Amino acid sequence: MSTASTPRRAALACSILIGLGLTAAHAQDAAPANEHVKTTELQTVKVTASKRVENLQKVPVSLTVLTPEKLEAFGQAGDGVLQLASRAPSVYAETSYGREFPRFYIRGLGNSDFDLNASQPVSMVYDDIVQENPILKGFPLFDLAQVEVLRGPQGTLFGRNSPAGVIKFESVRPSQETSGYARVSYGSLGTANAEAALGGALGGHWSGRVSALAQHRDNWIDNTFTGKNDALGGYNDRAVRLQALYEEGGFSALINGHARWLDGTATVNRANAITLGSNEFEPGFERDQVAQDGGNKQHLFSWGSNLHLDWNLGDMSFTSITGLEHATTYSRGDVDGGYGAVFHLPMGPGFIPFPSETADAMPHDRQITQEFRLASNSQDRLNWQVGTYYFDEDIAISNFDYATFNDHALDGYANQSQRTKAWALFGSVNYQLADDFELRAGARYSHDKRDFRVDRLLSPFGAPPLTLTANPNDSRWSGDVTGTWTVSPNVNVYARVANGFRAPSVQGRVLFSDFISQAKPETITSYELGVKSTGMDNHVRFNADVYSYTMHNQQLTAVGGDINITRLINAKKTEGYGAEFDLEAYLTPNFVLTAGGSYNHTELKDPTLAVAVCGAQCTVLDPRNASGNALIDGNALPNSPKWIGTLTARYGIPYGDSGEFFVYTDWNYRSQVNFFLYDSAEFKGKPLLEGGLRAGYNWDYGRREIALYGRNITDKRALIGAIDFNNRTGFVNDPRVIGVEFRAEL
């Protein structure tokens, strides 16, 4: 597609979206009233995407809100934060670490780097505190008021490392009113979940809330090499959150403390799971069996605290947000996914060129953040805010390699340390230029400095000890300008231009190399046209947008390949464009439907950029340069499905004075994904459609509920990731889980 045609197609698509919005609004005026039919209207959704409370329909940015009902359904089988994959337009997620280290992608932009200091272009913000390290991003989802997904660059208000977007998690806050709930469930594979929260007045001006979660699954994967049944696949994941809120006059102070403990299995790799020449599973592949001779275990402990202080000063408010996060983790896995090797027979499944058993540990991760913000209180025409932000992160990482055929003795060891300091000044303004037109603009200046060091103490190949350092730094402006036109009381149309950046990155896995790699800052400029509308007597909400972006120096991770070295690279240029929509509708008083979808096109534009290809037997589809590396110009980005769709539907049948039988179903779809930067016949995931079902009975006006549930109800088996340097190693999605749940509310 030529660059000249992109604006024309965007304008045409926007015209169609505006027409759809106007149709919904006119349908509201034309809908006949029936006073004898009880109707249920959509509620106003409040969001904090602009760091002030606003109506979702008035915020001119591509934005999806996930409600507690959806989150509870998605996570019934114990799924963590990865449950959000394909649950909102343009959002995808994956991992090669198990229940920790999620990697998120928005509009195709993400990072497949698995190193513990990896930076990502999707920022995860929990209760207004950015979670920079990938380990922190995996905190479980429980007792949440909502999740907000902001698509496109968010550099003005959220700063560094948000060029793709932001995912915001908002916990239920304490209040003077007593409230709480408890949920317990049990299902197949020994999947058990227990979740509870209780809050209310503590006396005087204080209120509090305590929330807790415990998730468990039995081991369910047999290891046919060792002969042990139910050897892998299980976990124990626990988390707690404590909050205390003080409110008096125009002052409030919210204290939050939280922690997580995780023990279980890391990602289970499957040797030669993929058929040569295609992305089919090998004949005889079984999801509940492996044959491995390496170790597999995972442990994580994280804790943190934050303090929100707010002063209402009359015409303006002052806010201070202080955050502290800590984490430690250890994760070990059989990377080759099999047993033996060509020089240590027997071997299998299939051809194993050499054994690979590694572990990564993060003995120390400490993050401190501080934000000060001064903002006008709601005014008729002019609203503004200014602020400053400080970030300080100190992490230590250890990399281990084990000699599988020598009693798993340690034969490779390296330590990494990284200290990152960043600060920023920012401001934004909203001005109502006319009754039907509002202008928003903002800017941010950021400075980022990183000190990195790696010490290789023991090499698997007998190489001498090695010490390397890097000290990248960068200063950069980011900003946005948005115009919003009020077409009618129920339809808004907006146009947004925004840019953002990701700070320089360093990667230093030197067990198998003698160098560290660095990536320059990446920058993005994005254009977005959107419409937000309600109609049918407030029974339908329809929001949609089209967008395009150009990214320069995109930071990419060339993973593995035949040289077994992971390194950072920059692509000269990346282009993307697409369309997104969200729909919510009460079709009848007892039938509610939500849907969302997106089309995302991404393309690398760098004629000379080349990466190493698979060390395993595979079929490379890209042209190669003189060194045998794949030229990836024109390729789509890895883990960037073109199509994403999500749908939920709930139907209730009232029974008695306060009861209801109900059925709830949710489905999510993503089209084919490529796992690596180069294109091959084997290393790509087929289109995937997964569904969930929940049916039950609630009574006492919804305060008590019992339900049967099923996740992945069609028992779809799919390849969701791969490793290419040793053999055609793959990992797969979870099987169907069926269970029962009981819930009670105060």
VENHUMO-V600338 format. One record per residue. N is the residue number from 1. OMEGA is omega in whole degrees, -180 to 180 (none if undefined). Layout:
n=N omega=OMEGA
n=N omega=OMEGA
//
This chain:
n=1 omega=-179
n=2 omega=179
n=3 omega=180
n=4 omega=-177
n=5 omega=-178
n=6 omega=178
n=7 omega=-180
n=8 omega=180
n=9 omega=178
n=10 omega=-180
n=11 omega=179
n=12 omega=-180
n=13 omega=180
n=14 omega=178
n=15 omega=178
n=16 omega=-180
n=17 omega=179
n=18 omega=179
n=19 omega=178
n=20 omega=178
n=21 omega=179
n=22 omega=178
n=23 omega=179
n=24 omega=-179
n=25 omega=179
n=26 omega=178
n=27 omega=177
n=28 omega=-179
n=29 omega=-175
n=30 omega=-175
n=31 omega=-180
n=32 omega=178
n=33 omega=177
n=34 omega=-173
n=35 omega=-176
n=36 omega=-180
n=37 omega=178
n=38 omega=-179
n=39 omega=177
n=40 omega=-177
n=41 omega=172
n=42 omega=179
n=43 omega=175
n=44 omega=-180
n=45 omega=178
n=46 omega=-179
n=47 omega=179
n=48 omega=-179
n=49 omega=180
n=50 omega=180
n=51 omega=166
n=52 omega=-176
n=53 omega=-179
n=54 omega=173
n=55 omega=179
n=56 omega=-175
n=57 omega=-179
n=58 omega=-177
n=59 omega=-175
n=60 omega=177
n=61 omega=177
n=62 omega=-166
n=63 omega=174
n=64 omega=177
n=65 omega=176
n=66 omega=-174
n=67 omega=177
n=68 omega=179
n=69 omega=178
n=70 omega=-177
n=71 omega=179
n=72 omega=180
n=73 omega=-178
n=74 omega=-172
n=75 omega=-175
n=76 omega=180
n=77 omega=177
n=78 omega=179
n=79 omega=177
n=80 omega=-176
n=81 omega=178
n=82 omega=176
n=83 omega=-179
n=84 omega=180
n=85 omega=179
n=86 omega=178
n=87 omega=175
n=88 omega=-180
n=89 omega=174
n=90 omega=-178
n=91 omega=176
n=92 omega=180
n=93 omega=178
n=94 omega=177
n=95 omega=170
n=96 omega=-175
n=97 omega=-175
n=98 omega=-176
n=99 omega=175
n=100 omega=175
n=101 omega=173
n=102 omega=175
n=103 omega=-176
n=104 omega=180
n=105 omega=174
n=106 omega=-176
n=107 omega=178
n=108 omega=-176
n=109 omega=179
n=110 omega=-179
n=111 omega=-179
n=112 omega=179
n=113 omega=-179
n=114 omega=179
n=115 omega=-173
n=116 omega=173
n=117 omega=-178
n=118 omega=172
n=119 omega=-177
n=120 omega=-178
n=121 omega=174
n=122 omega=-178
n=123 omega=178
n=124 omega=-174
n=125 omega=180
n=126 omega=179
n=127 omega=175
n=128 omega=178
n=129 omega=178
n=130 omega=177
n=131 omega=-170
n=132 omega=-176
n=133 omega=-179
n=134 omega=179
n=135 omega=180
n=136 omega=-175
n=137 omega=-175
n=138 omega=-178
n=139 omega=-175
n=140 omega=-179
n=141 omega=177
n=142 omega=180
n=143 omega=180
n=144 omega=174
n=145 omega=177
n=146 omega=172
n=147 omega=179
n=148 omega=177
n=149 omega=-180
n=150 omega=-178
n=151 omega=-179
n=152 omega=-177
n=153 omega=180
n=154 omega=-172
n=155 omega=-176
n=156 omega=-174
n=157 omega=-177
n=158 omega=166
n=159 omega=-171
n=160 omega=171
n=161 omega=174
n=162 omega=-179
n=163 omega=179
n=164 omega=-179
n=165 omega=-177
n=166 omega=171
n=167 omega=-175
n=168 omega=179
n=169 omega=-178
n=170 omega=177
n=171 omega=171
n=172 omega=-177
n=173 omega=174
n=174 omega=174
n=175 omega=179
n=176 omega=180
n=177 omega=179
n=178 omega=179
n=179 omega=178
n=180 omega=180
n=181 omega=172
n=182 omega=178
n=183 omega=174
n=184 omega=179
n=185 omega=176
n=186 omega=-178
n=187 omega=-180
n=188 omega=-174
n=189 omega=-178
n=190 omega=-178
n=191 omega=-178
n=192 omega=179
n=193 omega=174
n=194 omega=-176
n=195 omega=-179
n=196 omega=176
n=197 omega=178
n=198 omega=180
n=199 omega=178
n=200 omega=-177
n=201 omega=176
n=202 omega=-178
n=203 omega=-179
n=204 omega=-179
n=205 omega=-175
n=206 omega=168
n=207 omega=-177
n=208 omega=177
n=209 omega=175
n=210 omega=-179
n=211 omega=-179
n=212 omega=-179
n=213 omega=172
n=214 omega=-180
n=215 omega=-176
n=216 omega=168
n=217 omega=176
n=218 omega=167
n=219 omega=-175
n=220 omega=-179
n=221 omega=179
n=222 omega=173
n=223 omega=-175
n=224 omega=178
n=225 omega=179
n=226 omega=-177
n=227 omega=-178
n=228 omega=175
n=229 omega=179
n=230 omega=-175
n=231 omega=-171
n=232 omega=173
n=233 omega=-177
n=234 omega=179
n=235 omega=166
n=236 omega=-175
n=237 omega=-177
n=238 omega=-180
n=239 omega=180
n=240 omega=176
n=241 omega=177
n=242 omega=-180
n=243 omega=174
n=244 omega=-176
n=245 omega=175
n=246 omega=-180
n=247 omega=177
n=248 omega=-180
n=249 omega=-180
n=250 omega=-178
n=251 omega=173
n=252 omega=177
n=253 omega=180
n=254 omega=179
n=255 omega=-177
n=256 omega=172
n=257 omega=-175
n=258 omega=-179
n=259 omega=179
n=260 omega=175
n=261 omega=-180
n=262 omega=172
n=263 omega=179
n=264 omega=-176
n=265 omega=170
n=266 omega=177
n=267 omega=-179
n=268 omega=-180
n=269 omega=-176
n=270 omega=-177
n=271 omega=175
n=272 omega=178
n=273 omega=-171
n=274 omega=180
n=275 omega=178
n=276 omega=178
n=277 omega=178
n=278 omega=175
n=279 omega=174
n=280 omega=171
n=281 omega=176
n=282 omega=176
n=283 omega=180
n=284 omega=180
n=285 omega=178
n=286 omega=-177
n=287 omega=-176
n=288 omega=178
n=289 omega=169
n=290 omega=174
n=291 omega=-172
n=292 omega=176
n=293 omega=-178
n=294 omega=180
n=295 omega=178
n=296 omega=175
n=297 omega=-177
n=298 omega=177
n=299 omega=178
n=300 omega=170
n=301 omega=177
n=302 omega=175
n=303 omega=-180
n=304 omega=179
n=305 omega=175
n=306 omega=-177
n=307 omega=177
n=308 omega=176
n=309 omega=-179
n=310 omega=175
n=311 omega=172
n=312 omega=-175
n=313 omega=-180
n=314 omega=180
n=315 omega=-179
n=316 omega=179
n=317 omega=177
n=318 omega=-176
n=319 omega=173
n=320 omega=179
n=321 omega=-178
n=322 omega=-178
n=323 omega=175
n=324 omega=179
n=325 omega=176
n=326 omega=176
n=327 omega=169
n=328 omega=179
n=329 omega=173
n=330 omega=-179
n=331 omega=-176
n=332 omega=-179
n=333 omega=173
n=334 omega=-171
n=335 omega=-180
n=336 omega=174
n=337 omega=-178
n=338 omega=-180
n=339 omega=179
n=340 omega=178
n=341 omega=-176
n=342 omega=179
n=343 omega=-179
n=344 omega=-177
n=345 omega=0
n=346 omega=178
n=347 omega=178
n=348 omega=-12
n=349 omega=-180
n=350 omega=-175
n=351 omega=178
n=352 omega=-175
n=353 omega=178
n=354 omega=180
n=355 omega=177
n=356 omega=177
n=357 omega=-174
n=358 omega=176
n=359 omega=173
n=360 omega=178
n=361 omega=173
n=362 omega=-178
n=363 omega=-176
n=364 omega=170
n=365 omega=179
n=366 omega=-179
n=367 omega=176
n=368 omega=176
n=369 omega=177
n=370 omega=176
n=371 omega=171
n=372 omega=-177
n=373 omega=175
n=374 omega=-174
n=375 omega=174
n=376 omega=170
n=377 omega=-170
n=378 omega=178
n=379 omega=-177
n=380 omega=-172
n=381 omega=-173
n=382 omega=173
n=383 omega=-175
n=384 omega=171
n=385 omega=176
n=386 omega=-179
n=387 omega=176
n=388 omega=-174
n=389 omega=178
n=390 omega=-178
n=391 omega=180
n=392 omega=-179
n=393 omega=179
n=394 omega=-178
n=395 omega=174
n=396 omega=-176
n=397 omega=174
n=398 omega=178
n=399 omega=-177
n=400 omega=171
n=401 omega=-174
n=402 omega=177
n=403 omega=-174
n=404 omega=-175
n=405 omega=178
n=406 omega=-180
n=407 omega=178
n=408 omega=-180
n=409 omega=179
n=410 omega=177
n=411 omega=175
n=412 omega=-174
n=413 omega=178
n=414 omega=177
n=415 omega=174
n=416 omega=172
n=417 omega=-178
n=418 omega=176
n=419 omega=-179
n=420 omega=175
n=421 omega=-180
n=422 omega=174
n=423 omega=-177
n=424 omega=170
n=425 omega=-177
n=426 omega=177
n=427 omega=176
n=428 omega=-178
n=429 omega=173
n=430 omega=-180
n=431 omega=178
n=432 omega=-177
n=433 omega=178
n=434 omega=-179
n=435 omega=-177
n=436 omega=-179
n=437 omega=178
n=438 omega=177
n=439 omega=175
n=440 omega=178
n=441 omega=179
n=442 omega=179
n=443 omega=180
n=444 omega=173
n=445 omega=-175
n=446 omega=173
n=447 omega=-175
n=448 omega=179
n=449 omega=-176
n=450 omega=175
n=451 omega=-174
n=452 omega=177
n=453 omega=174
n=454 omega=178
n=455 omega=173
n=456 omega=-177
n=457 omega=-179
n=458 omega=-178
n=459 omega=176
n=460 omega=-177
n=461 omega=179
n=462 omega=178
n=463 omega=-177
n=464 omega=175
n=465 omega=-172
n=466 omega=174
n=467 omega=179
n=468 omega=-180
n=469 omega=174
n=470 omega=-177
n=471 omega=-180
n=472 omega=174
n=473 omega=-176
n=474 omega=173
n=475 omega=-171
n=476 omega=173
n=477 omega=169
n=478 omega=-177
n=479 omega=179
n=480 omega=175
n=481 omega=-177
n=482 omega=173
n=483 omega=-179
n=484 omega=179
n=485 omega=177
n=486 omega=-178
n=487 omega=178
n=488 omega=179
n=489 omega=-176
n=490 omega=-177
n=491 omega=172
n=492 omega=175
n=493 omega=-178
n=494 omega=173
n=495 omega=-175
n=496 omega=171
n=497 omega=-177
n=498 omega=171
n=499 omega=-179
n=500 omega=-178
n=501 omega=169
n=502 omega=-175
n=503 omega=179
n=504 omega=-178
n=505 omega=178
n=506 omega=178
n=507 omega=-172
n=508 omega=176
n=509 omega=-170
n=510 omega=176
n=511 omega=-176
n=512 omega=178
n=513 omega=179
n=514 omega=-179
n=515 omega=170
n=516 omega=180
n=517 omega=180
n=518 omega=176
n=519 omega=177
n=520 omega=177
n=521 omega=174
n=522 omega=-180
n=523 omega=-178
n=524 omega=170
n=525 omega=-173
n=526 omega=176
n=527 omega=-175
n=528 omega=174
n=529 omega=-175
n=530 omega=177
n=531 omega=176
n=532 omega=-172
n=533 omega=169
n=534 omega=-179
n=535 omega=179
n=536 omega=-179
n=537 omega=179
n=538 omega=175
n=539 omega=-178
n=540 omega=173
n=541 omega=-178
n=542 omega=177
n=543 omega=-178
n=544 omega=178
n=545 omega=167
n=546 omega=-176
n=547 omega=167
n=548 omega=178
n=549 omega=172
n=550 omega=180
n=551 omega=176
n=552 omega=179
n=553 omega=179
n=554 omega=178
n=555 omega=-179
n=556 omega=178
n=557 omega=174
n=558 omega=-171
n=559 omega=170
n=560 omega=-173
n=561 omega=-175
n=562 omega=178
n=563 omega=176
n=564 omega=178
n=565 omega=176
n=566 omega=-176
n=567 omega=177
n=568 omega=176
n=569 omega=174
n=570 omega=172
n=571 omega=-176
n=572 omega=-174
n=573 omega=174
n=574 omega=179
n=575 omega=178
n=576 omega=173
n=577 omega=-179
n=578 omega=180
n=579 omega=-176
n=580 omega=174
n=581 omega=172
n=582 omega=180
n=583 omega=173
n=584 omega=-175
n=585 omega=166
n=586 omega=-178
n=587 omega=171
n=588 omega=178
n=589 omega=-176
n=590 omega=-176
n=591 omega=180
n=592 omega=-177
n=593 omega=171
n=594 omega=180
n=595 omega=176
n=596 omega=180
n=597 omega=-180
n=598 omega=168
n=599 omega=-177
n=600 omega=176
n=601 omega=176
n=602 omega=-179
n=603 omega=175
n=604 omega=-179
n=605 omega=-179
n=606 omega=-171
n=607 omega=-176
n=608 omega=-177
n=609 omega=-177
n=610 omega=-180
n=611 omega=176
n=612 omega=-178
n=613 omega=-171
n=614 omega=172
n=615 omega=177
n=616 omega=173
n=617 omega=178
n=618 omega=-175
n=619 omega=-179
n=620 omega=-176
n=621 omega=179
n=622 omega=170
n=623 omega=-178
n=624 omega=176
n=625 omega=-176
n=626 omega=180
n=627 omega=-180
n=628 omega=179
n=629 omega=-177
n=630 omega=173
n=631 omega=-169
n=632 omega=175
n=633 omega=-180
n=634 omega=180
n=635 omega=169
n=636 omega=178
n=637 omega=178
n=638 omega=178
n=639 omega=180
n=640 omega=180
n=641 omega=178
n=642 omega=-175
n=643 omega=173
n=644 omega=178
n=645 omega=178
n=646 omega=-179
n=647 omega=170
n=648 omega=177
n=649 omega=178
n=650 omega=178
n=651 omega=-179
n=652 omega=176
n=653 omega=-180
n=654 omega=180
n=655 omega=-179
n=656 omega=-177
n=657 omega=-173
n=658 omega=-176
n=659 omega=-179
n=660 omega=164
n=661 omega=-176
n=662 omega=171
n=663 omega=-178
n=664 omega=177
n=665 omega=177
n=666 omega=-179
n=667 omega=176
n=668 omega=-176
n=669 omega=167
n=670 omega=-180
n=671 omega=-176
n=672 omega=175
n=673 omega=174
n=674 omega=-174
n=675 omega=-175
n=676 omega=180
n=677 omega=178
n=678 omega=-178
n=679 omega=178
n=680 omega=179
n=681 omega=-172
n=682 omega=-167
n=683 omega=176
n=684 omega=-179
n=685 omega=178
n=686 omega=173
n=687 omega=-173
n=688 omega=175
n=689 omega=178
n=690 omega=-178
n=691 omega=175
n=692 omega=-179
n=693 omega=-180
n=694 omega=-179
n=695 omega=-178
n=696 omega=-177
n=697 omega=173
n=698 omega=-179
n=699 omega=-175
n=700 omega=179
n=701 omega=175
n=702 omega=-178
n=703 omega=176
n=704 omega=-177
n=705 omega=172
n=706 omega=-173
n=707 omega=166
n=708 omega=180
n=709 omega=173
n=710 omega=176
n=711 omega=-171
n=712 omega=-169
n=713 omega=176
n=714 omega=-179
n=715 omega=180
n=716 omega=177
n=717 omega=-174
n=718 omega=173
n=719 omega=-177
n=720 omega=177
n=721 omega=-176
n=722 omega=172
n=723 omega=-169
n=724 omega=-170
n=725 omega=-175
n=726 omega=176
n=727 omega=-180
n=728 omega=-177
n=729 omega=178
n=730 omega=167
n=731 omega=-165
n=732 omega=178
n=733 omega=180
n=734 omega=177
n=735 omega=178
n=736 omega=175
n=737 omega=178
n=738 omega=-178
n=739 omega=180
n=740 omega=-177
n=741 omega=173
n=742 omega=180
n=743 omega=176
n=744 omega=177
n=745 omega=175
n=746 omega=none
//
